[in-house]
Amino acid sequence: MSMKTFLDPYISYFAQVDYRDQNDLFGIYQHDRLLGMYLLGKTGSGKTNVMKTLIYQDIIHSRGFCLFDINGDLLKEVLVLIPEYRTKDIVLLDATNPTTEIGYNPLKKVSFQKRALIASSILETFQKLWGQQSWGLKLEYILRNVILTLLDQPKADFSDIPKLLLEPNFQKDCLKNIINKNVVRFWQLEFPKYSKTDILPVLNKVGSFLSIPMINKILVENKKQISLRTIIDSNKIFLVNLSKGSLGTDGAHLLGSLLLTSLSSAGFSRINIEENKRIPFYIYLDEFQNYTTASLTNMFSELRKFKIGFILAHQYLHQLQTDIKNAVLGNIGTIICFKLGQADAKYMAQEMYPIFQTSDFTNLEHFHIYLKLLINGKSPAPFSAKTITINELLDK
């Protein structure tokens, strides 16, 4: 019997029960995956193995998914898993390759209803990159109106930010396309009162990130634009290499956050498809604290109805801002905990009270888990299990 005929396509297997002599495989239903999976645990505890096992099943069942890899190792392992019949579905955005011809534009084809939300997400990405100390209310206000203006244009990219601030004729042309009356008012009544000193911080900061060669290449120069909506609707395997070793930490975080914002925007555009005709698409975010903002985290739950599911993984709760941590734990469907440090163990013991204590989490063996598994939209009591590898799945 081949692996493809053995596996139930409606379930993604990732573990086996560890109760007494039982070792039955179990997994998560596809409709429950859309409510999100959250993997938390120390480095080497088994998170990547679970992601790889889930990805393997997405591959062989011809499902569409996206993988963000900030280290580059998992992406290489996934490429090896892809059989020949699915190679035609691969879309590789290698942000570490200076000869890459693929680009994407976060300002392109954003639905009017979601422009304010997307603008907020882009602003939070910049704020995270530049830091709170260099972020002021005036800078945010000017930049928000600039982004909202460019989102209303039929053609615009990030290189138009300086043009909009410095060239009156370009500004005048853009004014014709602005839909939001408050944004029109900003340009007509408020912007003329600003001095060059007021707009200089915006110019400096935008200029600094556009001066990073790979960022400028992917966001501005490359004209071979990928259609994220087509990727989502056509069951593509979208692999994104954002290796910090090549891009630098800031570059990787910026590109990842902007791409995630654009994927969310593409997901929202599925409003023009009947809900029962939307094909599920899964987004794997390893070390997701590097990409996410509060706006993006809030989008995750809204994207469920558009059949976009997220698999989030990272090491420590302190890597997340409090509002992001609360949003994730409050809205995610399935929580999987691996071996944890003392502080995280204490927190997650409350999450899984009264089944598990703090010491249970700190004493977990590698590849063993405690989890709250969503089953048909409901959460039964937490339980323990042992995760499986792809080879163990093949041997069953």
Secondary structure as GFF3:
##gff-version 3
##sequence-region A 1 396
A	DSSP	alpha_helix	3	6	.	.	.	ID=ss1
A	DSSP	beta_strand	11	17	.	.	.	ID=ss2
A	DSSP	beta_strand	25	29	.	.	.	ID=ss3
A	DSSP	alpha_helix	30	33	.	.	.	ID=ss4
A	DSSP	beta_strand	37	40	.	.	.	ID=ss5
A	DSSP	alpha_helix	47	60	.	.	.	ID=ss6
A	DSSP	beta_strand	64	69	.	.	.	ID=ss7
A	DSSP	alpha_helix	73	81	.	.	.	ID=ss8
A	DSSP	three_ten_helix	84	89	.	.	.	ID=ss9
A	DSSP	beta_strand	90	94	.	.	.	ID=ss10
A	DSSP	beta_strand	102	103	.	.	.	ID=ss11
A	DSSP	three_ten_helix	112	114	.	.	.	ID=ss12
A	DSSP	alpha_helix	115	130	.	.	.	ID=ss13
A	DSSP	three_ten_helix	132	134	.	.	.	ID=ss14
A	DSSP	alpha_helix	137	151	.	.	.	ID=ss15
A	DSSP	alpha_helix	160	166	.	.	.	ID=ss16
A	DSSP	alpha_helix	168	175	.	.	.	ID=ss17
A	DSSP	alpha_helix	181	185	.	.	.	ID=ss18
A	DSSP	pi_helix	186	190	.	.	.	ID=ss19
A	DSSP	three_ten_helix	191	193	.	.	.	ID=ss20
A	DSSP	alpha_helix	196	210	.	.	.	ID=ss21
A	DSSP	alpha_helix	213	216	.	.	.	ID=ss22
A	DSSP	pi_helix	217	221	.	.	.	ID=ss23
A	DSSP	beta_strand	224	225	.	.	.	ID=ss24
A	DSSP	alpha_helix	228	233	.	.	.	ID=ss25
A	DSSP	beta_strand	237	241	.	.	.	ID=ss26
A	DSSP	alpha_helix	244	247	.	.	.	ID=ss27
A	DSSP	alpha_helix	249	268	.	.	.	ID=ss28
A	DSSP	three_ten_helix	269	272	.	.	.	ID=ss29
A	DSSP	three_ten_helix	275	277	.	.	.	ID=ss30
A	DSSP	beta_strand	281	286	.	.	.	ID=ss31
A	DSSP	three_ten_helix	288	290	.	.	.	ID=ss32
A	DSSP	alpha_helix	294	302	.	.	.	ID=ss33
A	DSSP	three_ten_helix	303	306	.	.	.	ID=ss34
A	DSSP	beta_strand	308	314	.	.	.	ID=ss35
A	DSSP	three_ten_helix	317	319	.	.	.	ID=ss36
A	DSSP	alpha_helix	322	331	.	.	.	ID=ss37
A	DSSP	beta_strand	334	337	.	.	.	ID=ss38
A	DSSP	alpha_helix	342	351	.	.	.	ID=ss39
A	DSSP	alpha_helix	358	362	.	.	.	ID=ss40
A	DSSP	beta_strand	368	372	.	.	.	ID=ss41
A	DSSP	beta_strand	383	387	.	.	.	ID=ss42
A	DSSP	alpha_helix	390	395	.	.	.	ID=ss43
###
